[in-house]
Each structure stands twice: as C-alpha cells, then as structure tokens.
Amino acid sequence: MIHFNEFYAALQHTALAPRSAEFKAAIAARYEQRLQGDHARWQQAFDDLPAITASDCSLTTDTVTACSEQPLSANTTEQLRQALIGLHPWRKGPFRLFDLTIDTEWRSDWKWRRLQAHIASLDKRKVLDVGCGSGYHCWRMRGAGASLVVGIDPSQKFLFQFHAIKKYLGPHPVFYLPLRSEDLPVDCQAFDTVFSMGVLYHRRSPFDHLEELKRALKPGGELVLETLVIEGGRNQVLVPGERYAQMRNVWYIPSAEELLHWLRRAGFEHARLVDVNQTTTEEQRTTEWMRFHSLTNFLDPHDHNRTIEGYPAPLRATLIARRPH
Ligand SMILES: C[S@@+](CC[C@H](N)C(=O)[O-])C[C@H]1O[C@@H](n2cnc3c(N)ncnc32)[C@H](O)[C@@H]1O
C-alpha cells in the first residue's frame, strides 16, 4: 500500500495543516479500506522497479525526464521496462526514465503548451490538479515553480504510475492523493491555482464540481478549467446517449459560451476562454505503452469530425476564471 506521511509532513507548513485529519479520513475511506481488484498486481510491479539513483531530472521539457550519468545495463533497463509495462495502460505523458521513453496514449505536453502562456505564474504557488491521471501535468506545474502540487484522482493504478515516476524524479513537493474532488476537505480555500482538466464532462452535476473547485481556491485564486465543448452559443448543451466516443460516463458538453455563463453563475469572476482545440489522432493514439483502442477507433471512419455515435468529434476548451476576494 502507498503511504502518505510525506504529504502530511508537507502540510505542516501550509494553511492545510488543520485539515490533515480530514485528508486522513478521506484516504482511509476511498483507498485504504477500498483497494481495487488489481491493487496487489500493481504493488508487485511497483516493488519490481530497480533501485537507480538519477543524477538529474527535467520537469520543464515536453518529456518529463530522469537521467543518470552512466548508461544503465541492458538487464536493468529490461527490469525497468517489465515493471513499468506491469502498470499498462500508460495514458498521460510522455516520460523518459534513463534509456526508456514511455510514449503514452496522450501527448499531454500539447495540452500544457496550449495553456502555459495564459495562466498566472505558478512560481511559489500552491497548486491543486483535480483528475491528474498519472500526474504528468503535476510535474510540469512543479517545473513552472509551484512550491506544492497536490494531484487528486480516484484511480489506484495511476497512483502507482505516479509513484513509479516519483521514485526516480526525487524528493519534490508533488503528491498524488487517490481521492475524488467530492472527497476534499470542504471549503479548504488553500490553493492559489486549481486545475480541472478532462473532468467536468464526467460529472453528473457540473455545478457541484465548479463549487468544489471554487471552495478549494484561496480568495483571488485562479481556476484553469479544460473540458469538452460543442460549437454554438448560449443555452447550447449536448447530453449524449449512453456513449460518447465510446465513453460511458459523459454527461454535459456545453458550448464554450454556455460554459462561461456557468462559471459566472457558479460565482467566478473574470471568466475567459483562452483556447479551443479539436483533438487529433496524433495527440491521442495507440502506442506500445497503451495497446488498447484509441481516438481513431472512436471516430466515424468516413468523417473524423464525428464520433462513431454521430456526435461532434471531441473539441476541448480551456477557460480561466478567478475566485472573488
Ligand atoms: C480524461 S482524464 C484527464 C487527465 C488529465 N487531467 C489531463 O487533462 O490529461 C480524467 C481523469 O479524471 C479522473 N476523475 C474522474 N472523476 C473525478 C473526480 N470526481 N475527482 C477527481 N478525479 C476524477 C479520472 O480518474 C481520470 O484519470
């Protein structure tokens, strides 16, 4: 089982210190008392990772990297590869650990490039990344100067992926908690920037999600929201049938203009749209590190502007807003 002592120690110097007991209770309820079926297998893969001390790491490059001065032996590289493959599928990245590049399903660096120029500087800020996946963007946030990064995601497999990377990147104040945003201590008002990327459309109740994000922010703090949108204006929202691009858990896909309205209605100010981008089969694709079907299989083979269910193909918007003082 993964332990969180380092996280609690890091909290001692922050406004979250009085909320430690609530984090402990949430982690016990969501993780320690609810281990997922493959937990023992992921734990074994993690335990099989070879002990290697990195001489350097890079959190500011597209590929988050740990490297060593001496090349690894072929045996050690193979041991590393086998252990990491035990945590398949790798969705968010890319990462490079010594001689191995983890070519993930997503070029998550492209998303980072699209938003980087628009957000407030992360230098010395405390940052929350809701729905962080493997934690790729958490490392980029640390690379951009954040003094504390907390990623939350209920996936226990991604928890092990995160720790596999952290093992080699060294002791940074970057933590992954296996929680949902609903599990956060209520109204903690502790973060300077909160990211929610690729999560809103998974929520049955988008306004509850916006409220959770707002309450995690300090007054004056910045929200970075990235989610699926459709073309259109006010009052336009797609609620797909059972599946959208083969995903079963997609609920609300508003137009960007409608989403701006939602942000204002939820009590944010200075809401603005900074990017709209149609996901391509170069950005999301099958690789040797994610061997299942990917975007190309979820689109109409004759028209990549449609999903195979006939809906508009995935279009993603990034919006920025502020919690009022
Ligand atoms: C599409 S992925 C996005 C990953 C990453 N943020 C990105 O933009 O590349 C959505 C992630 O959100 C997580 N998730 C879904 N519902 C959540 C919730 N209520 N709270 C936190 N994470 C959630 C899922 O487990 C999944 O890893």
The ligand as an SDF file (V2000), in Angstrom:
LIG
                    3D

 27 29  0  0  0  0  0  0  0  0999 V2000
   -9.6690   12.4960  -19.1330 C   0  0  0  0  0  0  0  0  0  0  0  0
   -8.6620   12.2110  -17.7210 S   0  0  0  0  0  0  0  0  0  0  0  0
   -7.7770   13.7560  -17.6380 C   0  0  0  0  0  0  0  0  0  0  0  0
   -6.3880   13.6260  -17.0670 C   0  0  0  0  0  0  0  0  0  0  0  0
   -5.5660   14.9380  -17.0440 C   0  0  0  0  0  0  0  0  0  0  0  0
   -6.1700   15.9030  -16.1440 N   0  0  0  0  0  0  0  0  0  0  0  0
   -5.4730   15.5340  -18.4170 C   0  0  0  0  0  0  0  0  0  0  0  0
   -6.1100   16.5490  -18.6690 O   0  0  0  0  0  0  0  0  0  0  0  0
   -4.7400   14.9900  -19.2440 O   0  0  0  0  0  0  0  0  0  0  0  0
   -9.8310   12.3670  -16.4090 C   0  0  0  0  0  0  0  0  0  0  0  0
   -9.3240   11.9090  -15.0500 C   0  0  0  0  0  0  0  0  0  0  0  0
  -10.2110   12.4000  -14.0560 O   0  0  0  0  0  0  0  0  0  0  0  0
  -10.3830   11.4260  -13.0670 C   0  0  0  0  0  0  0  0  0  0  0  0
  -11.6650   11.7500  -12.4030 N   0  0  0  0  0  0  0  0  0  0  0  0
  -12.9270   11.4620  -12.8150 C   0  0  0  0  0  0  0  0  0  0  0  0
  -13.8200   11.9440  -11.9300 N   0  0  0  0  0  0  0  0  0  0  0  0
  -13.1090   12.5790  -10.9520 C   0  0  0  0  0  0  0  0  0  0  0  0
  -13.4550   13.2670   -9.7560 C   0  0  0  0  0  0  0  0  0  0  0  0
  -14.7240   13.4110   -9.4070 N   0  0  0  0  0  0  0  0  0  0  0  0
  -12.4780   13.7850   -8.9970 N   0  0  0  0  0  0  0  0  0  0  0  0
  -11.1720   13.6440   -9.3630 C   0  0  0  0  0  0  0  0  0  0  0  0
  -10.7800   12.9830  -10.4720 N   0  0  0  0  0  0  0  0  0  0  0  0
  -11.7340   12.4570  -11.2630 C   0  0  0  0  0  0  0  0  0  0  0  0
  -10.3260   10.1070  -13.8100 C   0  0  0  0  0  0  0  0  0  0  0  0
   -9.9520    9.0440  -12.9640 O   0  0  0  0  0  0  0  0  0  0  0  0
   -9.2840   10.4030  -14.8870 C   0  0  0  0  0  0  0  0  0  0  0  0
   -7.9810    9.9970  -14.5080 O   0  0  0  0  0  0  0  0  0  0  0  0
  1  2  1  0
  2  3  1  0
  2 10  1  0
  3  4  1  0
  4  5  1  0
  5  6  1  0
  5  7  1  0
  7  8  2  0
  7  9  1  0
 10 11  1  0
 11 12  1  0
 11 26  1  0
 12 13  1  0
 13 14  1  0
 13 24  1  0
 14 15  1  0
 14 23  1  0
 15 16  2  0
 16 17  1  0
 17 18  1  0
 17 23  2  0
 18 19  1  0
 18 20  2  0
 20 21  1  0
 21 22  2  0
 22 23  1  0
 24 25  1  0
 24 26  1  0
 26 27  1  0
M  CHG  2   2   1   9  -1
M  END
$$$$
